[in-house]
């Protein structure tokens, strides 16, 4: 599992996801997909359906998916600690869900 460490209140680098199909080709997420990200404390709610749901700031591209964070709103209510993040991509043509590899997010207390 990939691990990212951030300091609360600081600008966060985007999470970048790539996923390959059965033939090893990168899936093109630029059209025909919607995205939901779940963020919950380690051992908490089911990630893709509960916890901290995020549906904005997620962009599909021909080379993957980029998740941008808003430190002033989305992460403002979180305290320092370890969180698991799960991204679900839903293909709009048939509502097929694809859960991508989870990421461990470590939020450290701000220096202020």
C-alpha positions in Angstrom: 0.0 0.0 0.0 1.3 3.4 -1.0 1.8 5.8 2.0 1.6 9.6 1.8 2.5 11.9 4.7 1.0 15.4 4.8 1.1 18.2 7.4 -2.4 19.5 8.3 -3.1 23.0 6.8 -0.3 22.7 4.2 -0.9 22.4 0.5 -1.2 18.8 -0.5 0.2 17.3 -3.7 -2.4 15.6 -5.7 -2.8 11.8 -5.6 -2.2 10.2 -9.0 -3.7 6.9 -9.8 -3.0 4.6 -12.8 -4.8 1.4 -13.4 -4.0 -1.2 -16.1 -6.3 -3.6 -17.8 -5.8 -7.4 -18.3 -3.5 -6.7 -21.2 -1.3 -4.3 -19.2 -2.5 -1.2 -20.9 -3.2 1.9 -18.9 -7.0 2.5 -18.7 -8.1 5.8 -20.3 -10.3 7.5 -17.7 -10.7 10.8 -19.6 -14.4 10.1 -20.6 -17.2 7.8 -19.5 -16.2 7.5 -15.8 -17.3 9.2 -12.5 -15.2 9.0 -9.3 -15.8 8.8 -5.6 -13.1 8.8 -3.0 -13.6 7.5 0.5 -11.4 8.5 3.4 -11.7 7.0 6.8 -9.6 6.4 9.9 -7.6 3.2 9.7 -10.0 0.4 10.7 -13.0 2.8 10.2 -16.0 2.8 7.8 -16.0 1.0 4.5 -13.8 3.3 2.4 -15.6 3.3 -1.0 -19.0 3.9 0.6 -18.4 5.6 3.9 -16.1 7.8 5.9 -15.3 11.1 4.2 -16.8 11.0 0.7 -15.2 13.2 -2.0 -16.6 13.5 -5.5 -15.2 16.9 -6.6 -11.6 17.7 -7.6 -11.2 14.3 -9.2 -10.2 14.3 -12.8 -9.9 11.4 -15.2 -7.2 11.6 -17.9 -5.9 9.4 -20.6 -3.1 8.3 -18.3 -4.9 8.0 -15.0 -6.8 9.9 -12.4 -5.8 12.9 -10.4 -7.2 13.8 -7.0 -6.7 17.4 -5.8 -7.4 18.4 -2.2 -8.9 21.5 -0.7 -7.1 22.1 2.6 -9.5 24.8 3.7 -12.6 22.7 3.4 -12.2 19.0 2.7 -9.4 18.3 5.2 -10.2 21.1 7.7 -12.3 18.8 9.9 -9.7 16.0 10.1 -7.3 15.6 13.0 -3.8 14.2 12.8 -3.7 10.5 12.4 -3.7 7.7 9.9 -6.4 7.4 7.2 -7.1 4.9 4.4 -8.1 6.4 1.1 -9.9 4.3 -1.5 -10.8 5.6 -5.0 -13.8 4.1 -6.9 -14.2 4.7 -10.6 -17.7 4.0 -12.1 -18.0 3.4 -15.8 -21.1 5.3 -16.9 -22.0 3.0 -19.7 -22.8 0.0 -17.5 -22.3 1.3 -13.9 -19.4 -1.1 -13.4 -17.4 -0.2 -10.3 -13.6 -0.4 -10.2 -12.0 0.0 -6.8 -8.4 1.2 -7.2 -5.5 0.4 -4.8 -5.9 2.0 -1.5 -3.5 4.7 -0.2 -2.6 5.3 3.5 -2.7 9.0 4.3 -0.8 10.1 7.3 -1.8 13.6 8.5 0.5 15.2 11.0 -0.4 18.1 13.2 0.4 21.6 11.9 3.3 23.6 13.1 1.1 26.5 14.0 
